[in-house]
Amino acid sequence: MKILVLHGPNLNLFGRREPRIYGTTTLAEINTRIGQLAHELGVEVATLQSNHEGALIDFLHQHIDDAQGALVNPAGLTQHGVPLHDAIKAMPFPVIQVHLSNIAAREAWRSHSIISPAVKGTVQGLGPQSYLAALRALVEIVRAAALILPPFHGHPYKRLTIAIGGGR
């Protein structure tokens, strides 16, 4: 299983940028922790940090056929990243939005995420642990989805049901 991890604009400055809000953990340290947890969970991760929305979108497009999920910290694109929102919606796999800080408890303009409607869920406010909690949840979601049969004849509500056991 391959999970993408996308870090948006200015996140390369983790550890230096507003440590009162984001803490002192660097992006390299966060990526190391993600890699360690991924190894424990038996999954592969591919990470990208970019200050450019197009590069994040290109990364998603590049992995549309070989990834099974993604974590996205859109950073400053949270409120304005319409193209990123659209790219996330185009993905055939679940995406979880991640924020180190609790954006709902900060300035009013930060609390509105245009990315939220495009993702499976959001983990925020836990510092670097936000990424780890999101990775654990995403791996469980993907593994559980692998147990669900695909739609029957292309209709999402018509599924083949298999009963196991001797009941009638």
N, C-alpha and C positions, 0 to 999 in steps of 0.2 A: 504494500500500500504506500502510495506517495502522497504526502501532504505538502502543499505550498504554504510558505509564510512570507507575506508581503508587508514591508514596513514603509510607510509613506514619508512625505516631506519632513525634513528636519529631525527625523528620528535617529539619524547618524550622530546627533548631538546628545543622545541620552547619556546621562552621567555628568554632563556639563550644563545643559540647558535647564533652567529653572529647577534646580535640585529639590527645592521646597515642595514642588508639585510632583515631579517625576522621579525623584530619588537620585542616587549616585551610581546606580548600576548602569554600565555601558551597554550599547547595543551588542558588542562582541560577547559580553558576559551573558546577555539574554539569549543570544543565538547558541552559545555553548550549553546553557541549561536546556533549551529546546532540543538540541541534538542529543543530550544525555537522556532526556525523557523519551524521545523518539526511539532511541536504541532500546530502552527498557520495554517500551510498548511494541517493539518489533516492526516499526514503520520507518520509512525513509522521509526525510524532509529536504526541500529545496527552498532556500531563502533568497530574498532580494530586498534591498533597500534602495529606494530611488526618490529623488526630489522632484521627479517628473512623472506626471500622471500617465503619459503615454507609455513610459517604460513599464509601469505596473500593469497596464492593460496588455501590452505586448507579452509580458511574462505569463499572464493568465491564458492568453490565446495560444502561446507556445506549448502550454501544458494541458490544453483542453482535452486531449485524448489519453494522456498518461497519468493524470493526477486523479485522486479520489476525493479530495477535499482541500480547503484552504482556510488559513487564518489571515485576516487582513486588518492591519492597523492603518486606517486611512489618514490619520493625523489631520492636517489642515484641509484635506479633501473631504472630511466628514460632512461639512456643511455645503460644499460647493462642487463636489466631484461627480457631476452628472454622467460624464463618459465612463468613469469607474463604476458607478452604480449600474449602468447599462451592461458593462462587461461582466460584472458579477452575476447579473440576472441571466446572462447567456450561458453561464457555466452549467454543465450537467451534474455537478457535484455540490454538496453543501459547503457553504462558506460561513464562517463565524467572524464577526467584527470584534476587535480587541482594542481596549484602551487601558493604559496604566492608571490614569486618573478617572475619577467618577465625573464624566462630562455633565451629568445632570445636576451636580452640586457646584458647578463652576459658573462662569458668566452665562447669562440667559442665551446668548447667541450660540454658545457651544453645545447647548443641550439638544439642539435640533440636528438630527443626523439624517441626511438624505440617503445614506448608505443602508440604514436600518431596514427599510422595506425590501431590500434586495437580499438580505442575509437570513440564515436560519436562526441566528440568535446573536447576542452580544454579551461579552464578559468584560467588565470594566471595574475600575476602582480598587483593584487588588495589587497594584504595582506590578513588578515583573511576574508575579504569580498569575496575573491575568492570562498571560500567554500559556502557561502550563495548565491551568484549569481549562482553558479553551481547547488545548491540544487533547487532553484526556477526554473531554466531552465529544470532540469531533471524531476521534478514533472510535469511541463507543457507538456514535451515530452511524458511522460508515459501516462498521462491523454488523450492527443490527440490521441495517438496510440490505446487506448482502444476503440476509436470511429471508427477505421478502421476495416473493416471486414477481417478475415483471408483469405489467398490465396484460390482460388477456385480449387479444385482437385489437390492441391499441387503445382500448377504453380503460381509463384509470379505475373505474368502479366495477369492472367485470374481472374478477380474479379467479384463478383456479384454486380450489380448496382441496387440500389433502388431509384426510383424517387418519390419524395413526391410532391403532388400538382396536379392540374388539367390540367397541360400542356400536349401537345401531341408531 
